[in-house]
Amino acid sequence: IIPSHNFSMNYFLFDLFSGTTFTMVLNHTLRNDYIAQDVITTGATTSLTYRIAPQIQSTSAFLVWDKKLKKLPFSLSYKLVVNTDQGDTFINSLPVESRSALVSNQFILRSRFLEEVFNFELGVRNVYNETKINTLGNSGFLRLWEGSFSLNGKFDNGLIWNFNTKVINYESNGTTINITNLSPSIRY
């Protein structure tokens, strides 16, 4: 049996009268003597084995807030995710400390027009992910920014139309990639 300690806190609130939903989850895990990977490199071959490592810690937080505005036909949403990991892995049977951190947040504005001639959704998402392997002095990161716009509605004859647009910017260790995605559709 491998010792593991897990501490969690969950909170949920739904208020029908104010149109507010709130969810929060916090979690911390501490594992002693866990099974870690050992990457063995000899010449042109690499093999993967497993060893017992002393300790790994993981902390995560998740938060979602959604609010329907009373006097305006809109709703606002916010989502936050945070995750950190710290522990050992092995390279050629030598312990290597590794750390990773992820922070992601997203904000969305939605229209809630009752006639449904059209509705829209406007969103922004930002993600930062970093990994450091301390013994080797190596680190890497990924930063993502995404803007999105969605427009949808109905025609009188029952056709449903949708137009999605996303602009995505990836940045990782000096490399940047920009992607624009246009996605129209019509359904019956």
Buried (B, 14 or more C-beta within 10 A) or exposed (E): EEEEEEEEEEEEEEEEEEEEBBBBBBBBBBBEBBEBEBBEEEEEEEEEEEBEBEEBBBBBBBBBBBBBEEEEEBBEBBBBBBBBBBBBBBBEEEBBBBBBBBBBBBBBBBBEEEEEEEBBBBBEBBBBBBBBBEEEEEEEEBBBBBBBEBBBBBEEEEEEBEBBBBBBBBBEEEEEEEEEEEEEEEEE
